[in-house]
Amino acid sequence: MGAKTADLCRKHGISKATFYNWKRKFGGMDVSESERLKQLADENGKLKKLLADAMLDNTALKDLLSKKW
């Protein structure tokens, strides 16, 4: 038989509510599905960084072009 939920939560330093939220969210996933989810999250982070960099460059160019020479 497995360990009790309270013991697992204490061991890993999480609340029971967090455990049950994760169980509800990820409980029915296979390993391949969770790996794919991780890959998508990583890719999403990279795309967000690229977008932020592009927006920063765009703002800098607009500021430069708006100045009177």
mmJSON file of the N, C-alpha and C atoms, coordinates in Angstrom:
{"data_MODEL":{"atom_site":{
"group_PDB":["ATOM","ATOM","ATOM","ATOM","ATOM","ATOM","ATOM","ATOM","ATOM","ATOM","ATOM","ATOM","ATOM","ATOM","ATOM","ATOM","ATOM","ATOM","ATOM","ATOM","ATOM","ATOM","ATOM","ATOM","ATOM","ATOM","ATOM","ATOM","ATOM","ATOM","ATOM","ATOM","ATOM","ATOM","ATOM","ATOM","ATOM","ATOM","ATOM","ATOM","ATOM","ATOM","ATOM","ATOM","ATOM","ATOM","ATOM","ATOM","ATOM","ATOM","ATOM","ATOM","ATOM","ATOM","ATOM","ATOM","ATOM","ATOM","ATOM","ATOM","ATOM","ATOM","ATOM","ATOM","ATOM","ATOM","ATOM","ATOM","ATOM","ATOM","ATOM","ATOM","ATOM","ATOM","ATOM","ATOM","ATOM","ATOM","ATOM","ATOM","ATOM","ATOM","ATOM","ATOM","ATOM","ATOM","ATOM","ATOM","ATOM","ATOM","ATOM","ATOM","ATOM","ATOM","ATOM","ATOM","ATOM","ATOM","ATOM","ATOM","ATOM","ATOM","ATOM","ATOM","ATOM","ATOM","ATOM","ATOM","ATOM","ATOM","ATOM","ATOM","ATOM","ATOM","ATOM","ATOM","ATOM","ATOM","ATOM","ATOM","ATOM","ATOM","ATOM","ATOM","ATOM","ATOM","ATOM","ATOM","ATOM","ATOM","ATOM","ATOM","ATOM","ATOM","ATOM","ATOM","ATOM","ATOM","ATOM","ATOM","ATOM","ATOM","ATOM","ATOM","ATOM","ATOM","ATOM","ATOM","ATOM","ATOM","ATOM","ATOM","ATOM","ATOM","ATOM","ATOM","ATOM","ATOM","ATOM","ATOM","ATOM","ATOM","ATOM","ATOM","ATOM","ATOM","ATOM","ATOM","ATOM","ATOM","ATOM","ATOM","ATOM","ATOM","ATOM","ATOM","ATOM","ATOM","ATOM","ATOM","ATOM","ATOM","ATOM","ATOM","ATOM","ATOM","ATOM","ATOM","ATOM","ATOM","ATOM","ATOM","ATOM","ATOM","ATOM","ATOM","ATOM","ATOM","ATOM","ATOM","ATOM","ATOM","ATOM","ATOM","ATOM","ATOM","ATOM"],
"id":[1,2,3,4,5,6,7,8,9,10,11,12,13,14,15,16,17,18,19,20,21,22,23,24,25,26,27,28,29,30,31,32,33,34,35,36,37,38,39,40,41,42,43,44,45,46,47,48,49,50,51,52,53,54,55,56,57,58,59,60,61,62,63,64,65,66,67,68,69,70,71,72,73,74,75,76,77,78,79,80,81,82,83,84,85,86,87,88,89,90,91,92,93,94,95,96,97,98,99,100,101,102,103,104,105,106,107,108,109,110,111,112,113,114,115,116,117,118,119,120,121,122,123,124,125,126,127,128,129,130,131,132,133,134,135,136,137,138,139,140,141,142,143,144,145,146,147,148,149,150,151,152,153,154,155,156,157,158,159,160,161,162,163,164,165,166,167,168,169,170,171,172,173,174,175,176,177,178,179,180,181,182,183,184,185,186,187,188,189,190,191,192,193,194,195,196,197,198,199,200,201,202,203,204,205,206,207],
"type_symbol":["N","C","C","N","C","C","N","C","C","N","C","C","N","C","C","N","C","C","N","C","C","N","C","C","N","C","C","N","C","C","N","C","C","N","C","C","N","C","C","N","C","C","N","C","C","N","C","C","N","C","C","N","C","C","N","C","C","N","C","C","N","C","C","N","C","C","N","C","C","N","C","C","N","C","C","N","C","C","N","C","C","N","C","C","N","C","C","N","C","C","N","C","C","N","C","C","N","C","C","N","C","C","N","C","C","N","C","C","N","C","C","N","C","C","N","C","C","N","C","C","N","C","C","N","C","C","N","C","C","N","C","C","N","C","C","N","C","C","N","C","C","N","C","C","N","C","C","N","C","C","N","C","C","N","C","C","N","C","C","N","C","C","N","C","C","N","C","C","N","C","C","N","C","C","N","C","C","N","C","C","N","C","C","N","C","C","N","C","C","N","C","C","N","C","C","N","C","C","N","C","C","N","C","C","N","C","C"],
"label_atom_id":["N","CA","C","N","CA","C","N","CA","C","N","CA","C","N","CA","C","N","CA","C","N","CA","C","N","CA","C","N","CA","C","N","CA","C","N","CA","C","N","CA","C","N","CA","C","N","CA","C","N","CA","C","N","CA","C","N","CA","C","N","CA","C","N","CA","C","N","CA","C","N","CA","C","N","CA","C","N","CA","C","N","CA","C","N","CA","C","N","CA","C","N","CA","C","N","CA","C","N","CA","C","N","CA","C","N","CA","C","N","CA","C","N","CA","C","N","CA","C","N","CA","C","N","CA","C","N","CA","C","N","CA","C","N","CA","C","N","CA","C","N","CA","C","N","CA","C","N","CA","C","N","CA","C","N","CA","C","N","CA","C","N","CA","C","N","CA","C","N","CA","C","N","CA","C","N","CA","C","N","CA","C","N","CA","C","N","CA","C","N","CA","C","N","CA","C","N","CA","C","N","CA","C","N","CA","C","N","CA","C","N","CA","C","N","CA","C","N","CA","C","N","CA","C","N","CA","C","N","CA","C","N","CA","C","N","CA","C","N","CA","C"],
"label_alt_id":[null,null,null,null,null,null,null,null,null,null,null,null,null,null,null,null,null,null,null,null,null,null,null,null,null,null,null,null,null,null,null,null,null,null,null,null,null,null,null,null,null,null,null,null,null,null,null,null,null,null,null,null,null,null,null,null,null,null,null,null,null,null,null,null,null,null,null,null,null,null,null,null,null,null,null,null,null,null,null,null,null,null,null,null,null,null,null,null,null,null,null,null,null,null,null,null,null,null,null,null,null,null,null,null,null,null,null,null,null,null,null,null,null,null,null,null,null,null,null,null,null,null,null,null,null,null,null,null,null,null,null,null,null,null,null,null,null,null,null,null,null,null,null,null,null,null,null,null,null,null,null,null,null,null,null,null,null,null,null,null,null,null,null,null,null,null,null,null,null,null,null,null,null,null,null,null,null,null,null,null,null,null,null,null,null,null,null,null,null,null,null,null,null,null,null,null,null,null,null,null,null,null,null,null,null,null,null],
"label_comp_id":["MET","MET","MET","GLY","GLY","GLY","ALA","ALA","ALA","LYS","LYS","LYS","THR","THR","THR","ALA","ALA","ALA","ASP","ASP","ASP","LEU","LEU","LEU","CYS","CYS","CYS","ARG","ARG","ARG","LYS","LYS","LYS","HIS","HIS","HIS","GLY","GLY","GLY","ILE","ILE","ILE","SER","SER","SER","LYS","LYS","LYS","ALA","ALA","ALA","THR","THR","THR","PHE","PHE","PHE","TYR","TYR","TYR","ASN","ASN","ASN","TRP","TRP","TRP","LYS","LYS","LYS","ARG","ARG","ARG","LYS","LYS","LYS","PHE","PHE","PHE","GLY","GLY","GLY","GLY","GLY","GLY","MET","MET","MET","ASP","ASP","ASP","VAL","VAL","VAL","SER","SER","SER","GLU","GLU","GLU","SER","SER","SER","GLU","GLU","GLU","ARG","ARG","ARG","LEU","LEU","LEU","LYS","LYS","LYS","GLN","GLN","GLN","LEU","LEU","LEU","ALA","ALA","ALA","ASP","ASP","ASP","GLU","GLU","GLU","ASN","ASN","ASN","GLY","GLY","GLY","LYS","LYS","LYS","LEU","LEU","LEU","LYS","LYS","LYS","LYS","LYS","LYS","LEU","LEU","LEU","LEU","LEU","LEU","ALA","ALA","ALA","ASP","ASP","ASP","ALA","ALA","ALA","MET","MET","MET","LEU","LEU","LEU","ASP","ASP","ASP","ASN","ASN","ASN","THR","THR","THR","ALA","ALA","ALA","LEU","LEU","LEU","LYS","LYS","LYS","ASP","ASP","ASP","LEU","LEU","LEU","LEU","LEU","LEU","SER","SER","SER","LYS","LYS","LYS","LYS","LYS","LYS","TRP","TRP","TRP"],
"label_asym_id":["A","A","A","A","A","A","A","A","A","A","A","A","A","A","A","A","A","A","A","A","A","A","A","A","A","A","A","A","A","A","A","A","A","A","A","A","A","A","A","A","A","A","A","A","A","A","A","A","A","A","A","A","A","A","A","A","A","A","A","A","A","A","A","A","A","A","A","A","A","A","A","A","A","A","A","A","A","A","A","A","A","A","A","A","A","A","A","A","A","A","A","A","A","A","A","A","A","A","A","A","A","A","A","A","A","A","A","A","A","A","A","A","A","A","A","A","A","A","A","A","A","A","A","A","A","A","A","A","A","A","A","A","A","A","A","A","A","A","A","A","A","A","A","A","A","A","A","A","A","A","A","A","A","A","A","A","A","A","A","A","A","A","A","A","A","A","A","A","A","A","A","A","A","A","A","A","A","A","A","A","A","A","A","A","A","A","A","A","A","A","A","A","A","A","A","A","A","A","A","A","A","A","A","A","A","A","A"],
"label_entity_id":["1","1","1","1","1","1","1","1","1","1","1","1","1","1","1","1","1","1","1","1","1","1","1","1","1","1","1","1","1","1","1","1","1","1","1","1","1","1","1","1","1","1","1","1","1","1","1","1","1","1","1","1","1","1","1","1","1","1","1","1","1","1","1","1","1","1","1","1","1","1","1","1","1","1","1","1","1","1","1","1","1","1","1","1","1","1","1","1","1","1","1","1","1","1","1","1","1","1","1","1","1","1","1","1","1","1","1","1","1","1","1","1","1","1","1","1","1","1","1","1","1","1","1","1","1","1","1","1","1","1","1","1","1","1","1","1","1","1","1","1","1","1","1","1","1","1","1","1","1","1","1","1","1","1","1","1","1","1","1","1","1","1","1","1","1","1","1","1","1","1","1","1","1","1","1","1","1","1","1","1","1","1","1","1","1","1","1","1","1","1","1","1","1","1","1","1","1","1","1","1","1","1","1","1","1","1","1"],
"label_seq_id":[1,1,1,2,2,2,3,3,3,4,4,4,5,5,5,6,6,6,7,7,7,8,8,8,9,9,9,10,10,10,11,11,11,12,12,12,13,13,13,14,14,14,15,15,15,16,16,16,17,17,17,18,18,18,19,19,19,20,20,20,21,21,21,22,22,22,23,23,23,24,24,24,25,25,25,26,26,26,27,27,27,28,28,28,29,29,29,30,30,30,31,31,31,32,32,32,33,33,33,34,34,34,35,35,35,36,36,36,37,37,37,38,38,38,39,39,39,40,40,40,41,41,41,42,42,42,43,43,43,44,44,44,45,45,45,46,46,46,47,47,47,48,48,48,49,49,49,50,50,50,51,51,51,52,52,52,53,53,53,54,54,54,55,55,55,56,56,56,57,57,57,58,58,58,59,59,59,60,60,60,61,61,61,62,62,62,63,63,63,64,64,64,65,65,65,66,66,66,67,67,67,68,68,68,69,69,69],
"pdbx_PDB_ins_code":[null,null,null,null,null,null,null,null,null,null,null,null,null,null,null,null,null,null,null,null,null,null,null,null,null,null,null,null,null,null,null,null,null,null,null,null,null,null,null,null,null,null,null,null,null,null,null,null,null,null,null,null,null,null,null,null,null,null,null,null,null,null,null,null,null,null,null,null,null,null,null,null,null,null,null,null,null,null,null,null,null,null,null,null,null,null,null,null,null,null,null,null,null,null,null,null,null,null,null,null,null,null,null,null,null,null,null,null,null,null,null,null,null,null,null,null,null,null,null,null,null,null,null,null,null,null,null,null,null,null,null,null,null,null,null,null,null,null,null,null,null,null,null,null,null,null,null,null,null,null,null,null,null,null,null,null,null,null,null,null,null,null,null,null,null,null,null,null,null,null,null,null,null,null,null,null,null,null,null,null,null,null,null,null,null,null,null,null,null,null,null,null,null,null,null,null,null,null,null,null,null,null,null,null,null,null,null],
"Cartn_x":[0.843,0.0,0.887,0.402,1.179,1.194,1.978,2.088,0.828,0.578,-0.57,-0.291,-1.352,-1.236,-0.558,-0.955,-0.367,1.136,1.571,3.004,3.756,3.185,3.822,3.93,2.852,2.859,3.903,3.989,4.973,6.385,6.606,7.936,8.397,7.469,7.826,7.552,7.026,6.829,5.712,4.636,3.49,2.243,1.222,-0.035,-0.868,-1.852,-2.745,-3.549,-3.91,-4.664,-3.851,-2.562,-1.69,-1.611,-1.469,-1.42,-2.668,-3.823,-5.067,-5.298,-4.831,-4.915,-4.057,-2.825,-1.945,-2.523,-3.1,-3.689,-4.838,-5.667,-6.786,-6.279,-5.218,-4.696,-3.906,-3.065,-2.134,-2.393,-3.376,-3.59,-3.851,-4.544,-4.882,-3.885,-2.773,-1.802,-0.855,-0.486,0.595,1.921,3.001,4.331,4.59,4.208,4.456,3.671,2.47,1.677,2.31,2.814,3.445,4.753,5.495,6.723,6.392,5.33,4.907,4.473,3.763,3.343,4.555,5.58,6.818,7.497,7.544,8.151,7.4,6.067,5.271,5.465,5.58,5.812,7.179,8.195,9.529,9.506,8.845,8.755,7.992,6.928,6.15,6.998,7.823,8.711,9.698,10.251,11.2,10.512,9.287,8.551,8.188,7.832,7.525,8.757,9.922,11.158,11.483,11.311,11.551,10.612,9.35,8.379,8.746,9.138,9.517,10.726,11.708,12.893,12.516,11.634,11.212,10.436,9.593,8.826,9.755,10.772,11.74,12.512,12.945,13.639,12.733,11.471,10.513,10.319,10.19,10.029,11.268,12.432,13.673,13.77,13.399,13.438,12.436,11.244,10.238,10.727,11.348,11.881,12.966,13.835,14.923,14.41,13.414,12.881,11.995,11.452,10.562,11.329,12.616,13.409,13.66,13.645,13.919,15.43,15.865,17.293,17.585],
"Cartn_y":[-1.177,0.0,1.237,2.326,3.545,4.368,5.415,6.32,7.181,7.696,8.564,9.932,10.571,11.883,12.89,12.909,13.87,13.66,12.398,12.111,12.574,12.339,12.789,14.309,14.971,16.437,16.99,16.428,16.88,16.642,15.474,15.123,16.108,16.523,17.392,18.871,19.175,20.568,21.275,20.563,21.17,20.946,21.732,21.565,20.468,19.976,18.972,19.56,20.834,21.495,21.517,21.82,21.818,20.425,19.415,18.033,17.685,18.011,17.656,18.487,19.734,20.539,19.931,19.524,18.884,17.557,16.812,15.518,15.72,16.733,17.012,17.431,18.232,18.771,17.732,16.948,16.061,14.576,14.239,12.861,11.867,12.258,11.332,11.286,11.982,12.053,10.865,10.482,9.513,10.27,9.524,10.146,10.935,10.387,11.078,12.388,12.403,13.631,14.691,14.279,15.248,15.763,14.913,15.366,16.38,16.119,17.043,18.378,18.319,19.535,20.352,19.682,20.358,21.005,20.272,20.825,22.068,22.007,23.152,24.345,24.096,25.176,25.82,25.001,25.539,26.375,25.849,26.562,27.875,27.837,29.038,30.1,29.678,30.614,31.259,30.466,31.002,32.003,31.669,32.571,33.876,33.794,35.005,35.893,35.284,36.057,36.722,35.989,36.565,37.737,37.576,38.654,39.873,39.665,40.781,41.515,40.768,41.388,42.189,41.638,42.332,43.605,43.529,44.712,45.787,45.378,46.324,47.002,46.221,46.79,47.77,47.382,48.228,49.553,49.499,50.714,51.599,50.993,51.764,52.452,51.765,52.373,53.508,53.318,54.384,55.609,55.406,56.525,57.249,56.496,57.092,57.881,57.323,57.994,59.195,59.234,60.329,61.587,61.488,62.645,63.571,64.857,65.862,65.977,66.004,66.142,67.551],
"Cartn_z":[0.0,0.0,0.0,-0.588,-0.707,0.567,0.522,1.664,1.761,2.936,3.141,2.536,2.094,1.464,2.381,3.621,4.565,4.702,4.724,4.831,3.59,2.416,1.177,1.129,1.511,1.493,2.458,3.615,4.611,4.086,3.48,2.973,1.896,1.028,-0.089,0.181,1.362,1.741,1.003,0.687,0.016,0.863,0.582,1.316,0.653,1.397,0.824,-0.323,-0.208,-1.277,-2.57,-2.459,-3.631,-4.236,-3.391,-3.856,-4.662,-4.116,-4.793,-6.05,-6.062,-7.286,-8.386,-8.038,-9.015,-9.476,-8.544,-8.895,-9.879,-9.629,-10.527,-11.907,-11.927,-13.184,-13.984,-13.291,-13.983,-13.746,-12.929,-12.507,-13.626,-14.675,-15.744,-16.883,-16.746,-17.846,-17.86,-19.073,-19.252,-19.174,-19.093,-19.047,-20.325,-21.476,-22.744,-22.815,-22.269,-22.256,-21.363,-20.211,-19.315,-19.906,-20.615,-21.283,-22.37,-23.118,-24.185,-23.578,-22.459,-21.772,-21.336,-20.83,-20.422,-21.627,-22.758,-23.971,-24.436,-24.401,-24.824,-23.896,-22.612,-21.654,-21.899,-22.18,-22.481,-23.753,-24.786,-26.056,-25.875,-25.087,-24.82,-24.126,-23.187,-22.506,-23.454,-24.36,-25.345,-26.263,-26.706,-27.591,-26.883,-25.615,-24.857,-24.737,-24.543,-24.446,-25.784,-26.878,-28.208,-28.471,-28.1,-28.297,-27.464,-26.225,-25.357,-25.935,-26.429,-27.036,-28.275,-29.109,-30.324,-29.976,-28.965,-28.555,-27.987,-27.26,-26.717,-27.85,-28.833,-29.996,-30.735,-30.902,-31.602,-30.866,-29.563,-28.761,-28.857,-28.811,-28.91,-30.268,-31.337,-32.676,-32.796,-32.256,-32.291,-31.532,-30.388,-29.618,-30.398,-31.036,-31.811,-32.993,-33.692,-34.885,-34.541,-33.348,-32.985,-32.561,-32.328,-31.912,-33.098,-32.832,-33.867,-34.052,-35.28,-35.57,-35.813],
"occupancy":[1.0,1.0,1.0,1.0,1.0,1.0,1.0,1.0,1.0,1.0,1.0,1.0,1.0,1.0,1.0,1.0,1.0,1.0,1.0,1.0,1.0,1.0,1.0,1.0,1.0,1.0,1.0,1.0,1.0,1.0,1.0,1.0,1.0,1.0,1.0,1.0,1.0,1.0,1.0,1.0,1.0,1.0,1.0,1.0,1.0,1.0,1.0,1.0,1.0,1.0,1.0,1.0,1.0,1.0,1.0,1.0,1.0,1.0,1.0,1.0,1.0,1.0,1.0,1.0,1.0,1.0,1.0,1.0,1.0,1.0,1.0,1.0,1.0,1.0,1.0,1.0,1.0,1.0,1.0,1.0,1.0,1.0,1.0,1.0,1.0,1.0,1.0,1.0,1.0,1.0,1.0,1.0,1.0,1.0,1.0,1.0,1.0,1.0,1.0,1.0,1.0,1.0,1.0,1.0,1.0,1.0,1.0,1.0,1.0,1.0,1.0,1.0,1.0,1.0,1.0,1.0,1.0,1.0,1.0,1.0,1.0,1.0,1.0,1.0,1.0,1.0,1.0,1.0,1.0,1.0,1.0,1.0,1.0,1.0,1.0,1.0,1.0,1.0,1.0,1.0,1.0,1.0,1.0,1.0,1.0,1.0,1.0,1.0,1.0,1.0,1.0,1.0,1.0,1.0,1.0,1.0,1.0,1.0,1.0,1.0,1.0,1.0,1.0,1.0,1.0,1.0,1.0,1.0,1.0,1.0,1.0,1.0,1.0,1.0,1.0,1.0,1.0,1.0,1.0,1.0,1.0,1.0,1.0,1.0,1.0,1.0,1.0,1.0,1.0,1.0,1.0,1.0,1.0,1.0,1.0,1.0,1.0,1.0,1.0,1.0,1.0,1.0,1.0,1.0,1.0,1.0,1.0],
"B_iso_or_equiv":[0.0,0.0,0.0,0.0,0.0,0.0,0.0,0.0,0.0,0.0,0.0,0.0,0.0,0.0,0.0,0.0,0.0,0.0,0.0,0.0,0.0,0.0,0.0,0.0,0.0,0.0,0.0,0.0,0.0,0.0,0.0,0.0,0.0,0.0,0.0,0.0,0.0,0.0,0.0,0.0,0.0,0.0,0.0,0.0,0.0,0.0,0.0,0.0,0.0,0.0,0.0,0.0,0.0,0.0,0.0,0.0,0.0,0.0,0.0,0.0,0.0,0.0,0.0,0.0,0.0,0.0,0.0,0.0,0.0,0.0,0.0,0.0,0.0,0.0,0.0,0.0,0.0,0.0,0.0,0.0,0.0,0.0,0.0,0.0,0.0,0.0,0.0,0.0,0.0,0.0,0.0,0.0,0.0,0.0,0.0,0.0,0.0,0.0,0.0,0.0,0.0,0.0,0.0,0.0,0.0,0.0,0.0,0.0,0.0,0.0,0.0,0.0,0.0,0.0,0.0,0.0,0.0,0.0,0.0,0.0,0.0,0.0,0.0,0.0,0.0,0.0,0.0,0.0,0.0,0.0,0.0,0.0,0.0,0.0,0.0,0.0,0.0,0.0,0.0,0.0,0.0,0.0,0.0,0.0,0.0,0.0,0.0,0.0,0.0,0.0,0.0,0.0,0.0,0.0,0.0,0.0,0.0,0.0,0.0,0.0,0.0,0.0,0.0,0.0,0.0,0.0,0.0,0.0,0.0,0.0,0.0,0.0,0.0,0.0,0.0,0.0,0.0,0.0,0.0,0.0,0.0,0.0,0.0,0.0,0.0,0.0,0.0,0.0,0.0,0.0,0.0,0.0,0.0,0.0,0.0,0.0,0.0,0.0,0.0,0.0,0.0,0.0,0.0,0.0,0.0,0.0,0.0],
"pdbx_formal_charge":[null,null,null,null,null,null,null,null,null,null,null,null,null,null,null,null,null,null,null,null,null,null,null,null,null,null,null,null,null,null,null,null,null,null,null,null,null,null,null,null,null,null,null,null,null,null,null,null,null,null,null,null,null,null,null,null,null,null,null,null,null,null,null,null,null,null,null,null,null,null,null,null,null,null,null,null,null,null,null,null,null,null,null,null,null,null,null,null,null,null,null,null,null,null,null,null,null,null,null,null,null,null,null,null,null,null,null,null,null,null,null,null,null,null,null,null,null,null,null,null,null,null,null,null,null,null,null,null,null,null,null,null,null,null,null,null,null,null,null,null,null,null,null,null,null,null,null,null,null,null,null,null,null,null,null,null,null,null,null,null,null,null,null,null,null,null,null,null,null,null,null,null,null,null,null,null,null,null,null,null,null,null,null,null,null,null,null,null,null,null,null,null,null,null,null,null,null,null,null,null,null,null,null,null,null,null,null],
"auth_seq_id":[1,1,1,2,2,2,3,3,3,4,4,4,5,5,5,6,6,6,7,7,7,8,8,8,9,9,9,10,10,10,11,11,11,12,12,12,13,13,13,14,14,14,15,15,15,16,16,16,17,17,17,18,18,18,19,19,19,20,20,20,21,21,21,22,22,22,23,23,23,24,24,24,25,25,25,26,26,26,27,27,27,28,28,28,29,29,29,30,30,30,31,31,31,32,32,32,33,33,33,34,34,34,35,35,35,36,36,36,37,37,37,38,38,38,39,39,39,40,40,40,41,41,41,42,42,42,43,43,43,44,44,44,45,45,45,46,46,46,47,47,47,48,48,48,49,49,49,50,50,50,51,51,51,52,52,52,53,53,53,54,54,54,55,55,55,56,56,56,57,57,57,58,58,58,59,59,59,60,60,60,61,61,61,62,62,62,63,63,63,64,64,64,65,65,65,66,66,66,67,67,67,68,68,68,69,69,69],
"auth_comp_id":["MET","MET","MET","GLY","GLY","GLY","ALA","ALA","ALA","LYS","LYS","LYS","THR","THR","THR","ALA","ALA","ALA","ASP","ASP","ASP","LEU","LEU","LEU","CYS","CYS","CYS","ARG","ARG","ARG","LYS","LYS","LYS","HIS","HIS","HIS","GLY","GLY","GLY","ILE","ILE","ILE","SER","SER","SER","LYS","LYS","LYS","ALA","ALA","ALA","THR","THR","THR","PHE","PHE","PHE","TYR","TYR","TYR","ASN","ASN","ASN","TRP","TRP","TRP","LYS","LYS","LYS","ARG","ARG","ARG","LYS","LYS","LYS","PHE","PHE","PHE","GLY","GLY","GLY","GLY","GLY","GLY","MET","MET","MET","ASP","ASP","ASP","VAL","VAL","VAL","SER","SER","SER","GLU","GLU","GLU","SER","SER","SER","GLU","GLU","GLU","ARG","ARG","ARG","LEU","LEU","LEU","LYS","LYS","LYS","GLN","GLN","GLN","LEU","LEU","LEU","ALA","ALA","ALA","ASP","ASP","ASP","GLU","GLU","GLU","ASN","ASN","ASN","GLY","GLY","GLY","LYS","LYS","LYS","LEU","LEU","LEU","LYS","LYS","LYS","LYS","LYS","LYS","LEU","LEU","LEU","LEU","LEU","LEU","ALA","ALA","ALA","ASP","ASP","ASP","ALA","ALA","ALA","MET","MET","MET","LEU","LEU","LEU","ASP","ASP","ASP","ASN","ASN","ASN","THR","THR","THR","ALA","ALA","ALA","LEU","LEU","LEU","LYS","LYS","LYS","ASP","ASP","ASP","LEU","LEU","LEU","LEU","LEU","LEU","SER","SER","SER","LYS","LYS","LYS","LYS","LYS","LYS","TRP","TRP","TRP"],
"auth_asym_id":["A","A","A","A","A","A","A","A","A","A","A","A","A","A","A","A","A","A","A","A","A","A","A","A","A","A","A","A","A","A","A","A","A","A","A","A","A","A","A","A","A","A","A","A","A","A","A","A","A","A","A","A","A","A","A","A","A","A","A","A","A","A","A","A","A","A","A","A","A","A","A","A","A","A","A","A","A","A","A","A","A","A","A","A","A","A","A","A","A","A","A","A","A","A","A","A","A","A","A","A","A","A","A","A","A","A","A","A","A","A","A","A","A","A","A","A","A","A","A","A","A","A","A","A","A","A","A","A","A","A","A","A","A","A","A","A","A","A","A","A","A","A","A","A","A","A","A","A","A","A","A","A","A","A","A","A","A","A","A","A","A","A","A","A","A","A","A","A","A","A","A","A","A","A","A","A","A","A","A","A","A","A","A","A","A","A","A","A","A","A","A","A","A","A","A","A","A","A","A","A","A","A","A","A","A","A","A"],
"auth_atom_id":["N","CA","C","N","CA","C","N","CA","C","N","CA","C","N","CA","C","N","CA","C","N","CA","C","N","CA","C","N","CA","C","N","CA","C","N","CA","C","N","CA","C","N","CA","C","N","CA","C","N","CA","C","N","CA","C","N","CA","C","N","CA","C","N","CA","C","N","CA","C","N","CA","C","N","CA","C","N","CA","C","N","CA","C","N","CA","C","N","CA","C","N","CA","C","N","CA","C","N","CA","C","N","CA","C","N","CA","C","N","CA","C","N","CA","C","N","CA","C","N","CA","C","N","CA","C","N","CA","C","N","CA","C","N","CA","C","N","CA","C","N","CA","C","N","CA","C","N","CA","C","N","CA","C","N","CA","C","N","CA","C","N","CA","C","N","CA","C","N","CA","C","N","CA","C","N","CA","C","N","CA","C","N","CA","C","N","CA","C","N","CA","C","N","CA","C","N","CA","C","N","CA","C","N","CA","C","N","CA","C","N","CA","C","N","CA","C","N","CA","C","N","CA","C","N","CA","C","N","CA","C","N","CA","C","N","CA","C","N","CA","C"],
"pdbx_PDB_model_num":[1,1,1,1,1,1,1,1,1,1,1,1,1,1,1,1,1,1,1,1,1,1,1,1,1,1,1,1,1,1,1,1,1,1,1,1,1,1,1,1,1,1,1,1,1,1,1,1,1,1,1,1,1,1,1,1,1,1,1,1,1,1,1,1,1,1,1,1,1,1,1,1,1,1,1,1,1,1,1,1,1,1,1,1,1,1,1,1,1,1,1,1,1,1,1,1,1,1,1,1,1,1,1,1,1,1,1,1,1,1,1,1,1,1,1,1,1,1,1,1,1,1,1,1,1,1,1,1,1,1,1,1,1,1,1,1,1,1,1,1,1,1,1,1,1,1,1,1,1,1,1,1,1,1,1,1,1,1,1,1,1,1,1,1,1,1,1,1,1,1,1,1,1,1,1,1,1,1,1,1,1,1,1,1,1,1,1,1,1,1,1,1,1,1,1,1,1,1,1,1,1,1,1,1,1,1,1]
}}}
